[in-house]
Amino acid sequence: MSDGVETEGSEAEPGRAQAARAWWRSLAVREKRLFLAGATVLGLYLAWAVAVQPAWRTIARASAERDALETQWQTMQRLAEEAQQLRAAPRVSQPQAVAALEAATARLGPAGRLALQGDRAVLTLNGVGTGALRDWLAEARTGARARPMEANLARAAQGYSGTLVVAIEGGL
């Protein structure tokens, strides 16, 4: 079986190979068949575990991942369109921005209090629900062109409490 080329450090190889051949020859035909069947089963399992099963899992997850990516893409497109519309919208004067923020805050009732500080407005919240907070942010963004700058909010059973700082375009 050797091609006649020996390399340094392979002196033990001919002895091992000869021992393995001798062991193989000493086996009965039935034992050789069982050994080959076991090796075949082990080889098939390794091929399954290394090549087929990971590919199968990837294919199974691909549809769900594609749907999630499509949803993310649509959300990004919607947000990009909204940003483009906001950029194209005419600027809001200071009195209009203040009026929009005050109107949005009035809808929060006693749970929201607005304080104006230069080019920023600080909204103090006490138990405001998720929907009401989302509506206030949307109205502040579109009506007053305000951008959220800082939020220190804590969520409790009655809603969000804390402060939300927004920057107002053009200053107050």
C-alpha positions, 0 to 999 in steps of 0.5 A: 500500500505504500508508494515507497516514499517515507517522510521523517517522523513517520516511522511508527506509521508502517507499524500501525498500518500493519497492526491494523491490517493484521487486526482486520484480517483476524476478523471473521466475515460476519464481524467485518460486515458488522464493522462496515455497517456500523461505519456506514451508519456513523458516516451517514449520521455525520453527513446528516448532522454536518451537511443536511440538517443545518441546511434543512433548518435554514430552509425552514426558517427562511420563510419566517425571516423573509416575512420579518425582513419584508415587514422591517423594509415596509416600516423603513419605507414608511418612516423614510416617507414620513421624514421626507414629508416632515422635511418638506413641511413649512416651518412652524413659528414659535407661537404656533409651536408653543400652541401645538405643544400646549394643546397636546399637553392639555389632552393629557389632562392632569397627568402631563405638565409642560415647561418651556425652557429656551429652545426646549420644552420639558414634559413632566408625566405622571401615570400617562398611558402608552397610547396617550404618550404616543399621541402626544409625541406624534402631535408634538412632532407634526404640529410643533416640529419638536424632536425628542432629545431626552427621556427619563421615564419609568413604567408603572401599573398606572402608566409612564411617569418621568420627564420628556425633553423635546427640542423646538425648531427655531427656539422659543 
